[in-house]
Amino acid sequence: MLYDSTKNLLQSILQALETGDETLWDDQTESGNACLYEMHQMSGRLYKAYKSDTLNAHSVVQSSLPEKLNRAMPHVRTMVIAIRNKDQSRALESGKAALAEMNGNGPSAISAVAMEARPESKEGSAVGAAPKGLKAGSRG
């Protein structure tokens, strides 16, 4: 699947950055741009990595890919810019953040899960809270 090969490409860029071989900056820039291109292609509405299965056409995995990609792409862009500027630490940081988003455990994914875990709104969530318009302790 293209998604997996794109993740592998991103991982290989990160491995090259971790080795610190500064002679490969141009290669890493090209690989980063290829990664961005693939991500952009997959994040569109018309993308289908394979022939859709009518029984499982709306599976969670299929519907979450564009979201993961859209959260990861800004990090990949920042990584490519950092590679162009030969800023290894910033490139590594951004690349790792992008990979975390693609794996579904980035900061955006964690905050989304935390928001879903809270079924009640802030208003009226306290036990014994006074209704709107009434002060606590007063009778209406």
C-alpha positions in Angstrom: 0.0 0.0 0.0 1.2 3.5 -0.8 0.6 4.7 2.7 3.0 2.1 4.1 5.7 2.9 1.5 5.4 6.6 2.4 5.9 5.8 6.1 8.9 3.7 5.2 10.3 6.6 3.1 9.9 9.0 6.0 11.5 6.5 8.3 14.5 6.1 5.9 14.9 9.9 5.8 14.9 10.0 9.6 17.5 7.2 9.8 19.7 9.1 7.4 19.3 12.3 9.4 20.3 10.4 12.6 23.5 9.1 11.1 24.5 12.7 10.4 25.9 12.2 7.0 25.9 15.7 5.7 26.8 14.7 2.2 23.3 13.4 1.6 21.4 16.7 2.2 20.3 16.9 -1.4 19.1 13.3 -1.5 17.2 13.8 1.7 15.6 17.0 0.3 14.5 15.0 -2.8 13.2 12.2 -0.7 11.3 14.6 1.6 9.7 16.2 -1.5 8.7 12.8 -2.8 7.2 12.0 0.6 5.2 15.2 0.5 4.0 14.5 -3.0 2.8 11.0 -2.1 1.0 12.3 1.0 -0.7 15.0 -0.9 -1.9 12.5 -3.5 -3.3 10.2 -0.8 -5.0 12.9 1.2 -7.3 13.8 -1.7 -10.9 12.7 -1.8 -10.5 10.6 -4.9 -7.6 8.5 -3.6 -8.2 4.7 -3.4 -5.2 2.6 -2.5 -6.9 -0.5 -3.7 -10.3 -1.5 -5.1 -12.8 -0.8 -2.4 -14.6 -3.6 -0.7 -18.4 -2.9 -0.7 -18.8 -4.6 2.7 -16.0 -2.7 4.4 -16.0 0.5 2.3 -16.3 2.8 5.3 -13.9 1.1 7.6 -12.2 3.2 10.3 -8.8 2.5 8.8 -9.8 3.9 5.4 -11.5 7.0 6.8 -8.7 7.9 9.2 -5.8 7.9 6.6 -6.6 11.4 5.1 -6.8 12.8 8.6 -3.5 11.4 9.6 -1.9 12.6 6.4 -3.3 16.1 6.8 -1.9 16.3 10.4 1.5 14.9 9.3 2.0 17.0 6.2 2.9 20.3 7.9 5.6 18.5 9.9 7.0 17.0 6.7 7.1 20.4 5.1 8.9 21.8 8.1 11.3 18.8 7.9 12.1 19.5 4.3 12.7 23.2 5.0 15.0 22.3 7.8 16.9 19.8 5.6 17.3 22.6 3.0 18.7 24.8 5.7 20.9 21.9 7.0 19.3 22.1 10.4 19.6 18.5 11.5 17.9 18.8 14.9 14.8 20.7 13.6 14.5 18.2 10.7 14.6 15.2 13.1 12.1 16.8 15.4 9.7 17.6 12.6 10.2 14.2 11.0 9.5 12.3 14.2 6.4 14.4 14.8 5.2 13.6 11.3 5.8 9.9 11.8 3.9 10.0 15.1 0.9 11.6 13.4 1.0 8.9 10.7 1.1 6.2 13.4 -1.9 7.8 15.1 -0.1 8.7 18.3 0.9 12.3 17.7 -0.2 15.2 19.8 -3.2 15.9 17.6 -4.5 12.3 18.0 -4.0 12.3 21.7 -6.0 15.5 22.2 -8.8 14.3 19.9 -9.1 11.1 22.0 -9.1 13.2 25.2 -11.9 15.4 23.9 -14.0 12.3 22.9 -13.6 10.9 26.4 -15.5 13.8 27.9 -19.1 13.3 27.1 -20.4 16.3 29.2 -20.0 19.9 28.4 -18.5 22.3 30.9 -21.9 23.8 31.7 -24.0 21.7 34.1 -21.2 19.1 34.6 -20.9 19.8 38.3 -23.2 17.8 40.6 -25.7 20.1 42.2 -24.9 23.0 40.0 -27.6 25.7 39.9 -29.6 26.0 36.7 -28.8 29.0 34.4 -30.2 32.2 35.7 -30.3 31.1 39.3 -27.6 31.7 41.9 -26.5 28.7 44.0 -28.6 28.5 47.2 -31.5 30.6 45.9 -34.9 29.1 45.2 -36.9 29.9 42.0 
